Amino acid sequence: MNQRFEPSGPLTGELTAPADKSISHRAAMLGAMASYPLRIENYLHAADTTSTLNAVRALGALVEVRPEEVVVRGTGLREAREPDVTIDVGNAGTPLRLLPGWLAAQEGRAFTLDGDESIRRRPVDRVIEPLRLMGATLDAREGRYPPLSVRGARLHSISYTLPVASAQVKSCVLLAALAADGASTVTEPERSRDHTERMLLSAGARVHRNGRSVTVTNTDELVLERVRVPGDPSSAAFMIAAGVLVGGSRLLIRDVGVNWTRSGFLRILMRMQGIVLGDLEDETGELIAQEPVSDLDVAAGGLEGTFVGPEEVPLAIDELPLVALLGCFAEGETVVRGAHELRLKESDRIATVVEGLRGLGADIEATDDGFAVTGAGHLRGGVLDAHGDHRLAMLGAVAGLASREGVEVRGIEAAAVSYPGFVEDLERLAR
Ligand code: S3P
């Protein structure tokens, strides 16, 4: 479906951020692995997170969707049911990479994970390697792509250094480590989102962090009774960008998760002189279980270009397309480096963002691991193809509101993967 987004007058009013996708996925999976019923408040009801509920159902969990909560009655850590069908993760990369960690520990049982056309281009060799080292048997198409098959085994503990900073791969190894034969340590090249560690801590697991390393001790059971999912900073980021870019705007965005491993975009935006007020979490030394939230007060204003380097990339990975858009309106150059991982998302986000924004009149160049934008202070507008990628679809809509001539987004329906109601929310604020 194509939709035009015309240049907008000021965005005003309040919005409650939609529920966090990453944390919803994790709550559903940890609920399935836990020994007692888990009540999840504010679960995200979107295509991706519904895929995860269906996946854990196929693995034997009982899932009840009530108006005010989702209740997951799990099978326990070592009792996932072997389904007689392929587990379909739809478009969702997080269950594709996290579930194999749990399934690798199901001794003697076999599982196959698959998904849509875009999932079939998402590499899984990054989880195959550590899980094989732990003793499980895994196979994938060309050794690298879904369908992914997993045969569970009695797992050995491991000390593993991730070749790339990926919260999904880190989480996969941590979930497998719960049922291994001792303590396991995962070291990442740069810090990435730590929702899994925080939730495992809430579930009574022994989890310790030391710099870029996380150690998990094996356990008999997870005990997790209640999770409240905060608002998603990645979804909120689109509204924040719209508020900063459309002249005269002033927005209050409520209930945004401000875990410091997710607020890289807000720090980048503030460095660009964007006006955002909120109570962001400072980098935490010791691991904590809480997921802090804050209301954010956003106002439109002039921006300056900035440099985003490799250590900041995992903390803003899903918002980097928006950094490119902000760069179009900023004074000077905005450069992102060390973000090769963007090429492996729902689309090749270096190629699709550069092609998309160029088509709207931006002065932007792709590099192997990022992009460089020369700001013009404005954007002409035109047509942007979402390439089936939810974040591209939302990027195009925000660009349209801030542009001179409007933007037609091809494939706007992709937005519903993570943010159902996105277009309605944007239109309400722009009224
Ligand atoms: C996610 C981690 C990131 C992110 C994705 C969600 C997660 O992926 O891009 O949208 O929930 O752990 P990588 O771990 O592959 O970087």
Boltz pocket constraint, residues with backbone or C-beta under 6 A from the ligand:
constraints:
  - pocket:
      binder: B
      contacts: [[A, 21], [A, 22], [A, 94], [A, 165], [A, 166], [A, 167], [A, 168], [A, 169], [A, 171], [A, 193], [A, 317], [A, 318], [A, 341]]
      max_distance: 6.0
